[in-house]
Amino acid sequence: MQVTARQGDTLDLLCWRHLGTTAAVVEAAYELNQGLADTGPILAEGAVITLPDAPAASTPIRATVNLWD
């Protein structure tokens, strides 16, 4: 998936916005976009960034119990 950076975007913000997570996705995005780390933390406005596929859900969320309700 290719996305276009807006003013003030960082790579982790793009991953969160489009994939819903940053865990292990930011590193994969850096591998897909060689030289991106050399540009600094804030991406240039209008930069086209290739993001990896969204990761599959790994661990189901456990229901919690509130003892005081």
C-alpha positions as CSV (number, residue, x, y, z in Angstrom):
1,M,0.0,0.0,0.0
2,Q,1.3,3.4,-0.8
3,V,0.3,6.5,1.2
4,T,1.2,10.2,0.9
5,A,2.6,12.0,3.9
6,R,0.9,15.1,5.1
7,Q,2.6,18.0,6.8
8,G,4.2,17.0,10.1
9,D,3.7,13.2,9.6
10,T,6.1,10.7,10.9
11,L,6.4,7.1,9.8
12,D,4.9,5.7,13.0
13,L,2.0,8.0,12.6
14,L,1.4,6.8,9.1
15,C,1.5,3.2,10.2
16,W,-0.9,3.9,13.0
17,R,-3.3,5.8,10.8
18,H,-3.4,3.3,8.0
19,L,-2.7,0.0,9.6
20,G,-3.9,0.5,13.2
21,T,-0.6,-0.6,14.8
22,T,3.1,0.2,14.9
23,A,4.3,-3.1,16.4
24,A,6.8,-4.5,13.9
25,V,5.3,-2.5,11.0
26,V,7.5,0.5,11.3
27,E,10.6,-1.6,10.9
28,A,9.1,-3.4,7.9
29,A,8.2,0.0,6.4
30,Y,11.8,1.2,6.7
31,E,12.9,-2.0,4.9
32,L,10.5,-1.2,2.0
33,N,11.6,2.4,1.8
34,Q,15.4,2.3,1.5
35,G,17.0,5.6,2.6
36,L,13.9,6.9,4.4
37,A,15.6,6.8,7.8
38,D,18.2,9.3,6.4
39,T,15.6,12.0,5.8
40,G,14.9,12.5,9.6
41,P,11.9,11.9,11.8
42,I,9.4,14.3,10.1
43,L,8.5,13.2,6.5
44,A,8.4,15.6,3.7
45,E,4.9,16.7,2.8
46,G,3.8,14.8,-0.3
47,A,6.3,12.0,0.1
48,V,5.0,8.7,-1.1
49,I,5.6,5.9,1.4
50,T,5.2,2.2,0.8
51,L,3.6,0.5,3.9
52,P,3.7,-3.3,4.5
53,D,0.5,-5.4,4.6
54,A,-1.4,-5.1,7.9
55,P,-0.4,-7.8,10.3
56,A,-2.8,-10.6,11.2
57,A,-4.4,-10.4,14.6
58,S,-2.1,-12.4,16.8
59,T,-3.5,-12.6,20.3
60,P,-7.2,-12.3,21.1
61,I,-8.1,-9.7,23.7
62,R,-9.1,-11.2,27.0
63,A,-12.2,-9.9,28.7
64,T,-11.5,-8.2,32.0
65,V,-13.6,-8.3,35.1
66,N,-14.3,-5.3,37.3
67,L,-14.8,-6.4,40.9
68,W,-16.6,-3.2,41.9
69,D,-19.4,-3.1,39.4
